[in-house]
Amino acid sequence: MSNIQYLSQEGFDKLEAELKDLKSRGRKEIAEEIAEARAKGDLSENAEYDAAKEAQGHLEDRITKLEDALANARVLDANDLDLSRVRVLTTVTILNKKVGKEMKYTLVSPNEADFKENKISIDSPIGKALMGREIGELVEVQVPAGMLELKVLKIEV
C-alpha cells in the first residue's frame, strides 16, 4: 500500500541528497568500520564489530525509508495551492486564544517537519487539527500541555 507524501521541491531535493549521501559516503564508512573491526580478530567477542553491524542495519533501514518516501512523493508547487483552506505546504497564521499569541506555521509532510523553521507535520496534533480549516474557524486541539483553542487568521503560500 503506497503512502503518498506531498513535498515541496526543496523537501524532495533534501531527501534525494540525503539518500545519495547515505548510499555513497555512508555505506563506504560503515564498510570500512566493519573491515577494521573484523581485522581485530575474534568476532564472537568483538563489540566494535557488533556496533558497526548494528549501525549498518540502521543505515540500510534509513535508505529503505528514504527510497520509499521518494517513490511515493508528489512534488507540489506552492503557487498552485488553493488558499481557501489550510492544506499541506500552506502557511497558516493562528491565534492561540488561551495566551493571546499569534503563531505562524507551514504545514508539511512528516519528512520535512522542522520546528525551528516553524514547519510542522500534517500528522502532528496541531497539523491534523488545522488541515481543511478556513480563515476565521476556531479549532480545539489536545496537546501534551493541555487543550489549545486556535483561531485561523490567515492562509498563505
C-alpha positions as CSV (number, residue, x, y, z in Angstrom):
1,M,0.0,0.0,0.0
2,S,1.6,3.3,-1.1
3,N,1.5,6.2,1.3
4,I,1.6,9.4,-0.9
5,Q,3.6,12.2,0.7
6,Y,3.3,15.7,-0.7
7,L,6.6,17.6,-0.6
8,S,7.9,20.9,-1.6
9,Q,10.6,20.8,-4.3
10,E,13.1,21.8,-1.5
11,G,12.0,18.9,0.7
12,F,12.2,16.4,-2.2
13,D,15.7,17.7,-3.1
14,K,16.8,17.3,0.6
15,L,15.6,13.7,0.8
16,E,17.2,12.9,-2.5
17,A,20.6,14.4,-1.4
18,E,20.5,12.5,1.9
19,L,19.7,9.3,0.1
20,K,22.6,9.8,-2.3
21,D,25.0,10.6,0.6
22,L,24.0,7.5,2.6
23,K,24.3,5.2,-0.4
24,S,27.8,6.5,-1.2
25,R,29.7,8.0,1.7
26,G,27.5,6.3,4.4
27,R,27.9,2.8,3.1
28,K,31.6,3.3,2.4
29,E,32.2,4.4,6.0
30,I,30.2,1.5,7.5
31,A,32.1,-1.0,5.3
32,E,35.4,0.5,6.5
33,E,34.3,0.2,10.2
34,I,33.2,-3.4,9.7
35,A,36.5,-4.3,7.9
36,E,38.5,-2.5,10.7
37,A,36.6,-4.4,13.4
38,R,36.9,-7.7,11.6
39,A,40.7,-7.3,11.4
40,K,40.8,-7.2,15.2
41,G,40.2,-10.9,15.4
42,D,37.6,-13.0,17.2
43,L,34.1,-11.7,16.0
44,S,32.3,-13.6,18.8
45,E,33.5,-11.1,21.4
46,N,34.1,-8.0,19.3
47,A,31.9,-5.1,20.4
48,E,33.2,-2.8,17.7
49,Y,32.1,-5.3,15.0
50,D,28.7,-5.7,16.6
51,A,28.3,-1.9,16.8
52,A,29.3,-1.5,13.2
53,K,26.9,-4.2,12.0
54,E,24.1,-2.6,14.0
55,A,25.0,0.8,12.5
56,Q,24.9,-0.8,9.1
57,G,21.4,-2.1,9.8
58,H,20.2,1.4,10.9
59,L,21.8,2.9,7.7
60,E,20.1,0.4,5.4
61,D,16.8,1.0,7.2
62,R,17.1,4.7,6.6
63,I,18.0,4.2,3.0
64,T,14.9,2.0,2.5
65,K,12.7,4.6,4.2
66,L,14.1,7.4,2.0
67,E,13.7,5.3,-1.1
68,D,10.0,4.6,-0.2
69,A,9.4,8.2,0.7
70,L,10.8,9.4,-2.7
71,A,9.0,6.7,-4.6
72,N,5.7,7.9,-3.1
73,A,6.4,11.6,-3.2
74,R,4.4,14.1,-5.1
75,V,6.1,17.5,-5.5
76,L,3.6,20.4,-5.1
77,D,4.2,23.8,-6.4
78,A,3.2,26.3,-3.7
79,N,1.9,28.7,-6.3
80,D,-0.8,26.3,-7.4
81,L,-2.3,25.8,-3.9
82,D,-5.9,26.7,-3.2
83,L,-5.7,29.1,-0.2
84,S,-9.3,28.9,0.8
85,R,-8.5,26.1,3.3
86,V,-5.4,25.0,5.2
87,R,-3.6,22.4,3.2
88,V,-0.1,20.8,3.1
89,L,2.5,23.4,2.2
90,T,0.3,26.4,3.2
91,T,1.5,28.8,5.8
92,V,-1.2,29.5,8.4
93,T,-1.3,32.3,11.0
94,I,-3.2,31.2,14.0
95,L,-4.1,32.9,17.3
96,N,-3.7,30.9,20.5
97,K,-6.8,32.2,22.3
98,K,-5.5,31.0,25.7
99,V,-2.4,33.2,25.7
100,G,-3.4,35.7,23.1
101,K,-0.4,35.0,21.0
102,E,-0.2,34.8,17.2
103,M,1.9,31.9,15.7
104,K,2.7,31.2,12.1
105,Y,3.4,27.6,10.8
106,T,3.9,26.0,7.4
107,L,2.2,22.6,7.3
108,V,4.5,20.0,5.7
109,S,4.9,16.2,5.3
110,P,6.5,14.4,8.3
111,N,9.8,14.2,6.4
112,E,10.0,18.0,6.1
113,A,8.9,18.9,9.6
114,D,11.4,21.2,11.4
115,F,10.0,23.1,14.4
116,K,13.0,25.5,14.4
117,E,11.8,26.7,11.0
118,N,8.1,26.7,12.0
119,K,7.4,23.7,9.7
120,I,5.0,21.4,11.4
121,S,3.9,17.9,10.3
122,I,0.4,17.4,9.0
123,D,0.5,14.3,11.2
124,S,1.1,16.3,14.4
125,P,-1.8,17.1,16.7
126,I,-1.9,20.8,15.6
127,G,-1.3,19.9,12.0
128,K,-4.1,17.4,11.9
129,A,-6.5,19.9,13.6
130,L,-5.7,22.7,11.2
131,M,-6.0,20.7,7.9
132,G,-9.0,21.7,5.9
133,R,-9.9,24.7,8.1
134,E,-10.9,28.1,6.8
135,I,-10.0,31.6,7.9
136,G,-12.0,32.5,10.9
137,E,-12.5,29.0,12.1
138,L,-11.9,28.1,15.8
139,V,-10.1,24.8,16.4
140,E,-9.7,22.9,19.7
141,V,-6.7,20.6,19.8
142,Q,-5.3,18.4,22.6
143,V,-1.6,18.7,23.0
144,P,0.7,17.4,25.8
145,A,0.4,20.7,27.6
146,G,-3.4,20.6,27.6
147,M,-6.2,21.8,25.4
148,L,-5.5,24.7,22.9
149,E,-8.1,26.9,21.3
150,L,-6.7,28.2,18.0
151,K,-8.3,30.6,15.5
152,V,-7.2,30.6,11.9
153,L,-6.3,34.2,11.0
154,K,-4.5,33.9,7.6
155,I,-3.7,31.2,5.0
156,E,-0.9,31.9,2.5
157,V,1.9,30.4,0.5
